Every structure is written in structure tokens, then in C-alpha cells.
Amino acid sequence: MTLVIPASSVVTGGKSPAEVVREHLTPYMGAFTARNAVQLTAKQCFSGTPADELTLTQIPTLIEGLGPMLRTLLGKAGADKVVGEVRWALGL
């Protein structure tokens, strides 16, 4: 039997891509708000799919969905910085 490891697990160090997004948002908005923002946005963008079930290829859509909230909370420059950090961390 062959063990298949999803490519996203290799890129993210075994974490779900959504967890990586949450970790990058946490310093700016706190763990509770980051967790809820990612979860709510995932459900809205992907018809109720929980954030931790998202694949690496779905993360750009999640980031786009988070955009208005990030710009409101952090301003355009701050939002762009966080999005850049997330994209770099996930190899996007």
C-alpha cells in the first residue's frame, strides 16, 4: 500500500492551507477573529465548505473573499502586506 501525501501538506508543513492563512492573520486581528473570518469566508465562498477542507488551489479565492474585511481593518497597504505574506508562505 502506498501512502499518498497531498501536495498542499508538503507546502504547508503538514498544516491545512486555511491554518496557514489564520496564522498570518492572527498578529493583525487576534486568533479568535482570524479563525472566524477564515471560517465564515470559506463557507460563503465555497457553499458551506469548512475552511480546513479547502485545498491549496482554493486559497486564492479565499484570500479574495477576505479582501474587503482586510482592507477595512488594516488599510490597503496592510491588507496587501498580509496577502503577500500568505501567498509567499503557500507558494502561490
Stockholm file with secondary structure:
# STOCKHOLM 1.0

chainA/1-92         MTLVIPASSVVTGGKSPAEVVREHLTPYMGAFTARNAVQLTAKQCFSGTPADELTLTQIPTLIEGLGPMLRTLLGKAGADKVVGEVRWALGL
#=GR chainA/1-92 SS CCCCCCHHHHHTTTSCHHHHHHHHHHHHHCHHHHHHHHHHHHHHHTTTCCGGGCCGGGHHHHHHHHHHHHHHHHHHHHHHHHHHHHHHHHTC
#=GC SS_cons        CCCCCCHHHHHTTTSCHHHHHHHHHHHHHCHHHHHHHHHHHHHHHTTTCCGGGCCGGGHHHHHHHHHHHHHHHHHHHHHHHHHHHHHHHHTC
//
